């Protein structure tokens, strides 16, 4: 794909990139889409995004416009937008590209979303480890206030009497705060524990008020859709091949691992992983053979050695036995990768990041890690391998045992690695002893 939209202001060469200031962004036509949106009614803006069938770019892929319609009618009290910029999913770094180099494209999306949904207060929740990015985004927010985007005068220097306030809120380094309700708890100053749903955030969210939670890339896409129209968005990407919702539009995909040119690339949904690696990421490093890939953040599970031609769209889950597309940031493994070590490393991450609220996740994550450590060093048995899969299959939202999906991410990662590379695990396991009756 030659033309870029979400990354239109970001040079392709890394050495040419710099953060775009407010004035530079305006010089490229920035905030013109917000001005266009303010000439419509809020419901018209919502309808454009809903018609485009924009699916959330944070991982779940839930339709953005549909989520916006879940809000109750305004009642004169504060309503919130929370921007999820936690991006702590291992292997994922595509939102950071926008924050680093084109923060005002995200801010314009924030302003449009707030107007469309009549949300008068926005909290930009950013991953705690991002000290440099926090400074960049805070400066961009300050510039937006100085430029009349945010503030009590109303959007766009008072072009609308609807005013929006925006605050940067830094996390404290917990992966679990990428889950939307844990994010709300963190913004409220509490421990980042996911909430039981319902009630859902659109009805009772931040401080008990109606709240929309959108990802950074999602909001950047909103601006492009309002500017170019729903038909344009649907001309990109692909329809579902399994009878589900379509995968329209472009997607930022951060490729890392054993490739020659790791980076973030803007491509149409439906492009194969092989194309993404060979034509965008410079091919496999050292000319080695493809062995597998984390599909879109470790929580989605892995694509096996025979799935290099998997289409990177929202159908990837049922078609290739992973949990889903996730953030669409694949980590590529070459033929020399020890998949037992990969599984153990992932299990260690989830054991450390479990908030501990749900027993199956807290205890199961520890069991999985200990079993994988035993298998990795050659002290495990075939019985341990069977028990590993049994534990992994008994924890998570899908079996109905936990509040949030962290344990699903743990179990899907481990199960897909074991199932698709079982011989590697069996080679490390001793035969189980069978008692023989006299």
N, C-alpha and C positions, 0 to 999 in steps of 0.2 A: 504494500500500500504506500503510494508516494506522498499523498497529502496527509498532513497531521492536523488534528483539531484540538484535542486536550493539551497537546504539547507544542502547539503552534508557535509559542513564544520561547521555546527552549531549544537551543541549538543541538543538532545531532551529535556534534563532537563535544566530548566532556570538557576539553580544555577551553572551549569557547563559552561555557555557561557562566552566567552571573545572575544574581537576584534582580528581578525587574522591579523598579520602584513604582510608586503611584503615578508619577508624571510620565514615565516610560510606558506604563501600561495604558494610560489614557491616550497616549500618542499612537498606540496600535489600534485604537478604537475601543479600548476597555471601558467598561461601565455604560457603553451604549446599549447593551442588551438590557441592563437594569432600567434604563430610561424607557426602552421599548416596553418592558413588562409593566411599568407604572402607568402606561397609557391603556392597559387592559384592566379588566376587573380581576380580583384575586382568583375567582372561580375559573376564569378563562385560562389563567396561567396553569392552574392545577390540571385542567382538562388537556392542555397541550402535553404536559409531562405524562399524564395517565395514558393518553392516546399513543404516545411514543413507545409505551411499554418499557420504559427505562427500568432495569432491574438493579437493585442495590449492588454497589461495587465493594462492599465491605466484607463479603464472604457468604452471606445467606442467599443473596440473589432475590430478595423479596421485592416485588414491584413498588417503586418509589411513589408514583402518583397514587396508587391504591392506598398505600400507607397514609398519605396525606389526607385522604378522604375519611379516615377513621376518627379524625378530630371532632369533638363536639362543637357546636356553634359558640363563637366568642361571647363571653359574659362580662367583659369589661375588666377582668382581672388578668394578671400576668400569665402569659403562655410562653413556652420555652422551645428553643431549638438547641439540641446538643450535637456538636460536630465530633464524630469519632475519629480522632487522629492518634489513637493509642498505638496502632500498627506494631504490636509486639509478637505477631505470628512469625515464628522462625522461617527465614527465607523470603520474607515479604518486605519490600522497600519501595513500592511504587507511589504511595502517598507522599513519601518524603521528597520525591522528585518535584512535585508541585509546590510543596512548602518551601523547599530550598530555592527554587528559581522562578516560580510564578505564583506567589501567594495571593495576589489580587484576583486571579481567576477564581480561586476558591472563595474569597471574600465576596465577589460579585454573586456567585452562586448562593452564598449564605443570605445575602440581602434579598435576592429574588425569592428564595424559599420562605423567608420570614414574611415577605409581603404576600405571597400566594396563600400561606397558611395562617396569616395574621398572628405571627409569633413575635412578640415585642422584646424578647431577651434571648441572646445567643451565648452559649458557653462553648468555647473551642477547647475541647479536652485533648491534651497532647501528651504523648509518651514522656515519662519523667526523665528518661536518659537523654533526651534530645535537648541539650543545653543550647547548642548553636541554633537549632531550628526554633526554639522558644524565643530567642532574641529576634530572629528574622520575622516570625509571625507577629510578635508584639509590636515591632516597628511598623509592619504592614497595617495592623489594626489601628495604630496611632495615626498613620497616614490617612486611613479611611475616615477617621473622625475629623482630621484636619481638612480633608477634601469634601466634607459634607455628606458622606455616605451614611455613617452612623451618627447618632446624637439626637438630642431632644428637638431639634428643628424639623426633623422628619427626613425620610430617605431622599437622597439626591438634592441637598440644599433646600429641602422643604418642597420638592416637586410633589411629594405625597405628604399628607398630614399624618401618615403612619410612621412612627419613630421606632428605631431599633437600637438597642444597646448590645455591645459585644465584649465579652471578657475572655481572656486566655486563662485556662486552668490547667496546670501541670499535674500529671499523675505522680505516683510515688514508686513506680517501677514494677507494679504487679501486672502480669499477663492477663489475669482474670478480668481486669477492668476494661478489656476490649469487648467483653460481653455487655450488652447495652444497659441492663439494670444494675450491674456492678459499677458501671460508669456513673450512673445516676447517684448511687450511694457514695461514690468517691467525691463527686462534685458537692454533695451535701456535707462533706467533711467526715463521713463515716468510714468504717472498714469496707473494703471493696468486696462485698458479698452479693452474689446474684439474688434477686428477689423472685419469689414465687409469682407466677402469672396464671390467670388474670388476678388483678386488673393489669391491663397493658399500658405502656407509657403514654400512648395517645390519649388515654382517658385519665390516668392518674400516674404521672411521671415525676419529674423533678419537683421537689417540695410539694408533692401531692397535686400538682397542676398538669393540665394537658401538655404533652411534650412529644416532639418529633426528634428522632435520632437518625442522622444520616452520615454516611462516610464522606471523607474528603473528596475522593474521585467522583462519587455520585453527584455532589454539589457542583463540581467543575463541569460535569456533563449536563447538568440542568441548564446552565448558561448557554451552552452550545445548542441545546434543543429548542430553547425559547427563541434564540437568534435565527436558527435555520429551519425550524419546523419539525413536526412529528414525522412527516413523510420522509424527510431527509434522513432522520435517524433510522427509520425502518428500511431504508435502502442499503444500509450497512449491516453486516452481521449475517445471521441466518435464522431460518425458522427451525422449529423443533423437528427432529427426525423420529421421536418416540411418542409424539402426541401431546407433549407438554407445552408450557409457555415458550415463546420464541427467545432467541438470544440475539436481539437486535443491537446494533451500534458497534462502537469501537471500545477497546479495553486496554488499559495499561497492564503490561505483563513484565515483571522483573525476573530476568533469567540469571541464575547463579549456578555455581558448581563447576563441573568439568567441561567448560566451554571456553572458546578463545576470546570472546568479547562479552563478558557479563555486563548487563545494563538493563535499563527499562525501555521497552519498546511499545509503541502504540500500534495495535493491529486490530483487524476486524475479528469479532468472535466467529468461531468456526474454522479458523486457520489451524492446521495440524501442528502438533508439537515438533515434528520433524522439520517443517518449514520454519518454525520459530527458531529452532536451534541452528539449522544450516544456513538460512538466508538472512537472519537477523543477528544471531549471536556468534557468527563466525565459525560454526561447526564444532565438533567434538575436539577437545584439547588434545594435542599430540596425535591426532588421527586415530584415537582409540575408539573402540566400539561402544555404542550405547548399551547400558545395562538396565537402567530404570530412571524414574524421576518422581520426586514429590510433586503431585499434580498442581497444588495451589496453596502452599502453606502446609506444614506437616500434619495438621489435624485432618486433612482430607484423605490421607493415605497415599499409597504409591501406585504408579503405573509400572507394569512389569516389562521385561525385555522385549516382549512381542507387541507392545502397545505404543511404540514410537510414533505411529501414525494416528494417535488419538486426536480427535478434534477438540480444540480448546474452546468449549462452549458449555452452557448450563446443562446439557444432556450427558456430560461426561460421567456423572455418577452412575446411572443405571446401565450405561453402555460399557463401562470399563471397570466396574466394581470398585469405585472409590466413593467417598461420602458426597463429593460434589466438586464444583469448580473452585470454590473458596475465593481466595484473593487473586487466583490465576497467576501466581508467581512461582514457576517451577524451579526446583533445584535438580540439576542433572547429575546422574551418576555414570561413571564409565566402568569398563569391564573389570577394573581392579578393586572396586569398592567392596568392602566387607559389610554385607547387609545385616549380619548379626550385630556388629558394632553400631551400625546405623540405628537399629531398633533399640538397642540398649541406651544409646545417647538420647534418643527421643523420649524414652521412658523416664530417664533421669530428669529431663526438663519438666515433664508433666507431674512427676512426683513432687518436685520443688514448687511448682506453680499452683497446685491444687489449693484452694482456699480452705479446705478442710471441713466445710459446712455439711457435706453429704458423705455419709459413711462409705458407700460403695466406691466413690471417687477417692476419698482419703486413704482407705485401706487397700483398695484394689490397685491404685497407682503404685503403692509401695510393694505389693506382692509382685506385680508385673516387673518392676525394676529388679527386684532380688532374683526372680526366676531367670531373667535375661542375663544378669551378671553371672549366675551359675552356669548357664548354657554357654556363654561367650568363652569362659576359661576352660571349658571341656568337662566340667563337673556335673552337668545336668544329665538327666535321663529322658527317655521318650515320654515317660509319665509326666515329667516337668513340662515338656513341650505341650502335651495335651492339656495340662492344668493351666498353662499360660493362655491358651485359646479359650478355655472355659471361663477364666476370670475376665478376660477382655470382652467376652460376649455377654457378660452379666452386669455391666455397668454402663450408665449413660441415660440420656433422655429417651433414646429409642427403646430400651427395655423398660423405661418408666421408673428408673431408680434414682435419678438425680434432678436437681433444679435447673442446671445449665448444661451446656454441651462440652465442657472441658473434658470430661471423662469419655465422651464419644470420640473426641479428637485423639485421645490416648489410645482407645481401643481400636479405632479404625486404622490408625497408623501401624500399630503392632500387628493386627490381624492381617492387613493387606501385605505387609512385608513377609510375615511367616507363610502365608498361603501362596504367595507368588515366588518365594525363594525357599521353599520348605527344605529342599535338599541340603542347603547350606546349614540349616539349623539341625537337621538330622545327623549331619556329619560331625557336629560338635557333641551330640548326645550319646550317652552310653545306653545299651539295651536295658529296658526295665526288667528287674528280676521278677520271675513268676514262681510262686510257691508250688511245689509238687507234692501231692499227698502220698504218703507211704503206701 
